[in-house]
Amino acid sequence: MPVKINTTEAPAPFSRYAQAMRVSAGKDLVFVSGQVGVDLKGKLADSEKGQHEQCWRNVLAILADQGLGPRDIIEMTVYITTQDGVPIYREVRDEMLQGHEAASTLLIISGLANPEWLVEIAVIAEAPAFVVEAED
């Protein structure tokens, strides 16, 4: 399990995230590509909050495929296209991560690959190392 690092020797986080995360040697890392607010049928959520929720559902589905969950996330990078999206992002993140805090970077940018997309989330998660068996 990753360990959250928060020191009083650096500024405190501005919301629910860790200053840093520490991962033990011998763990694998899972890099989840940026996910957007599109469901399995290719339908874009019809609200900004809906896009945030769908992004997290997509991220968590990919992690679940690897036997992982929110508490395994060690770092997240989030891109949003509106300043008004910051409180929405924080609300949905806190709900979807069930209180877990990971290292985090939030960027407000002018746009994503599709102008209808309002948010994109990429994460790195810690996983137990694969055991590779030697061939005879």
C-alpha positions as CSV (number, residue, x, y, z in Angstrom):
1,M,0.0,0.0,0.0
2,P,1.4,3.4,-0.9
3,V,2.3,5.7,2.0
4,K,1.1,9.3,2.1
5,I,3.7,11.9,2.9
6,N,2.8,15.3,4.4
7,T,5.5,17.4,6.1
8,T,5.2,20.7,7.9
9,E,8.4,21.8,6.2
10,A,6.5,22.5,3.0
11,P,3.1,24.3,2.4
12,A,0.1,22.2,3.3
13,P,-2.1,20.9,0.4
14,F,-4.8,23.2,-0.8
15,S,-7.5,20.5,-0.8
16,R,-7.6,16.7,-0.2
17,Y,-4.4,15.4,-1.7
18,A,-0.9,14.4,-0.4
19,Q,2.2,16.4,-0.8
20,A,3.9,13.1,-1.9
21,M,3.5,9.4,-2.0
22,R,6.1,6.7,-1.2
23,V,6.0,3.3,-2.9
24,S,7.9,0.3,-1.6
25,A,10.5,-1.4,-3.8
26,G,9.3,-4.5,-5.6
27,K,5.9,-3.0,-6.6
28,D,4.6,-2.6,-10.1
29,L,3.2,0.7,-11.3
30,V,0.1,1.0,-13.5
31,F,0.0,4.1,-15.7
32,V,-3.6,4.9,-16.7
33,S,-3.8,7.1,-19.8
34,G,-5.9,10.2,-19.6
35,Q,-9.6,9.4,-19.4
36,V,-12.4,11.7,-20.5
37,G,-16.1,11.8,-19.8
38,V,-17.2,9.3,-22.5
39,D,-19.0,6.1,-21.6
40,L,-18.6,2.6,-23.2
41,K,-21.0,3.5,-26.0
42,G,-19.0,6.7,-26.8
43,K,-21.6,9.0,-25.3
44,L,-20.2,12.2,-23.7
45,A,-21.8,13.0,-20.4
46,D,-24.1,16.0,-20.8
47,S,-22.9,18.1,-17.9
48,E,-19.5,19.2,-16.5
49,K,-20.1,17.3,-13.3
50,G,-21.2,14.3,-15.4
51,Q,-17.9,14.4,-17.3
52,H,-15.9,14.4,-14.1
53,E,-17.9,11.5,-12.8
54,Q,-17.5,9.5,-16.0
55,C,-13.7,10.2,-16.1
56,W,-13.4,8.7,-12.6
57,R,-15.6,5.7,-13.5
58,N,-13.3,5.0,-16.4
59,V,-10.2,5.4,-14.3
60,L,-11.5,3.1,-11.6
61,A,-12.8,0.5,-14.1
62,I,-9.2,0.3,-15.6
63,L,-7.8,-0.1,-12.1
64,A,-10.4,-2.7,-11.1
65,D,-9.4,-4.7,-14.2
66,Q,-6.0,-5.0,-12.6
67,G,-7.4,-5.9,-9.1
68,L,-6.8,-2.3,-7.9
69,G,-9.0,0.4,-6.3
70,P,-8.9,4.1,-5.4
71,R,-6.5,3.5,-2.4
72,D,-3.8,2.2,-4.8
73,I,-3.6,5.5,-6.7
74,I,-0.3,7.3,-5.9
75,E,-0.5,10.2,-8.4
76,M,-3.1,11.9,-10.5
77,T,-2.8,14.5,-13.1
78,V,-6.0,16.3,-14.0
79,Y,-6.7,18.8,-16.8
80,I,-9.8,20.9,-16.7
81,T,-10.9,23.7,-19.1
82,T,-12.7,26.1,-16.8
83,Q,-11.8,27.7,-13.5
84,D,-15.4,27.0,-12.4
85,G,-14.6,23.3,-12.7
86,V,-12.2,23.4,-9.7
87,P,-14.9,22.9,-7.0
88,I,-16.7,20.3,-9.2
89,Y,-13.4,18.4,-9.6
90,R,-12.7,18.4,-5.9
91,E,-16.2,17.3,-5.0
92,V,-16.3,14.4,-7.4
93,R,-12.7,13.4,-6.7
94,D,-13.4,13.2,-2.9
95,E,-16.5,11.2,-3.5
96,M,-15.0,8.7,-6.1
97,L,-11.7,8.2,-4.1
98,Q,-13.6,7.6,-0.9
99,G,-11.3,9.9,1.1
100,H,-8.1,8.6,-0.3
101,E,-5.4,11.3,-0.9
102,A,-2.7,10.8,-3.5
103,A,-0.1,13.2,-5.0
104,S,-1.9,15.5,-7.4
105,T,-1.5,18.0,-10.1
106,L,-4.4,20.1,-11.4
107,L,-4.1,22.2,-14.5
108,I,-6.5,24.6,-16.0
109,I,-5.9,24.6,-19.8
110,S,-7.4,26.2,-22.8
111,G,-8.7,23.0,-24.3
112,L,-8.5,19.2,-24.8
113,A,-8.2,17.2,-28.0
114,N,-12.0,17.4,-28.5
115,P,-13.4,20.9,-27.7
116,E,-16.5,19.3,-26.0
117,W,-14.3,17.5,-23.4
118,L,-14.0,19.5,-20.2
119,V,-11.9,17.2,-18.1
120,E,-9.2,14.6,-18.5
121,I,-7.7,12.5,-15.7
122,A,-4.6,10.3,-15.8
123,V,-3.3,8.3,-12.8
124,I,-0.5,6.2,-11.6
125,A,-1.3,3.3,-9.2
126,E,0.7,0.9,-7.2
127,A,0.2,-2.9,-7.8
128,P,1.7,-6.0,-6.3
129,A,4.7,-7.1,-8.5
130,F,4.1,-9.8,-11.1
131,V,5.9,-13.0,-10.3
132,V,7.7,-14.3,-13.3
133,E,8.4,-18.0,-13.2
134,A,11.6,-19.3,-14.8
135,E,11.3,-21.6,-17.7
136,D,12.7,-25.1,-17.4
